[in-house]
Amino acid sequence: MESRRISSSNKIKAVVVACDVVTAFGPGVDACWKGIISGETAISELKRFNTQAFQSGHAATIEGLKYLQKDSLVMQMFRLMFKKNPPSVPKDAKLILATTKGEIDLLEKKFLRGKGNASNANLRYLLKKVSALAGIQDSGIIISAACSSSSAALARGASMIRNGYSDCLLITACDSVTEFVYSGFSSLMALDKIAARPFDKDRRGLSLGEAASYALLMSEARAKKEKREIMGEIKGWGLSDDANHMTGPSRTSDGLIMAISKALKSAAVVASDICFISAHGTGTLYNDEMEMRAFHSVFKKRIPVYSVKGAIGHTIGSAGLVEAIIALRALKEKTVPPTVNLKTADDDAWGWVSDKKKTLTRNNAALITNAGFSGINTALVVG
């Protein structure tokens, strides 16, 4: 990706002018939003492959996708999303692809069925396919930062705009539920047997989900020049790493606290400006505990916190982008989504999370947090 500086101004705003998702609720932001707001869960019995040897037999998968076929699951998702709501992407847009495993099912097809070429699972091939599907010229870059991949991609894109390296970027993200991915989380004993219960006193683990998503970012000046609808702004961001454990989060929450503090500073806001938090909220014991510890440290008063993962599962590399899109919708609707599957809030989450939607009296800014393997933490402020 070319890094020629367009402008040196630090006052350039990075705004979202188009976005879409496809999740287990179906194609479209509306379908995802309505499903979450209704308190429904899209987590159900997983029939894509045999789960008898695994810790769980449930996940949030997209109906109609065909496993171990010619097209990978993520390309099927991208085609479904772009066909339903094709984005008007300028040909000079830069491209960022965020994913953890990409077309891993192409690798599985070779080793499980002896068909195809294992090297086709290389992420570079997926990047070229997405670039061609979007109809843009940029060869793009890949950001693979575990479950923080797409929030890190949003931060990278917004930073490029703010610092004058680009005035238009397409941020794309994807990950799918495959036997390889599922078996990995099962081996870590990280899966809830039925459905994830973020921040619940009796939570037992996460539920995997799958999604593809995109957001078209522009400088505010270009968006206005092209008469684009401005859906929101990526106001600030912060990244850190716990350097604690390969899969376990920090027991002190220092890394996430640092990421949140950086995001607030980058956005030029203070904690009291944040009207709600879209948390990573996986439903695992240590992640939810780590996040609540960080929130207690940064926010002196309780504010609404929710997680979408009880509804659409943990969409891995696509999680941050999907959650940012839903947070922007929440700001627009002045409504905080419920935490689906929550029954009894854990002691440290009591008064912060709810199984009911809430009406906002203000909608100036929201915080999105994500955390991933290797201890990476991301925080985004959107408004």
Beta strands, then each sheet from edge to edge (+ up, - down):
strand 1: 14-23
strand 2: 26-27
strand 3: 44-45
strand 4: 58-59
strand 5: 94-98
strand 6: 141-143
strand 7: 168-175
strand 8: 211-219
strand 9: 232-241
strand 10: 276-278
strand 11: 305-306
strand 12: 335-336
strand 13: 358-359
strand 14: 366-371
strand 15: 376-382
sheet 1: 2+ 1- 8+ 7- 5- 6-
sheet 2: 2+ 1- 9+ 15- 14+ 10+ 11+
sheet 3: 3+ 4-
sheet 4: 12+ 13-
end
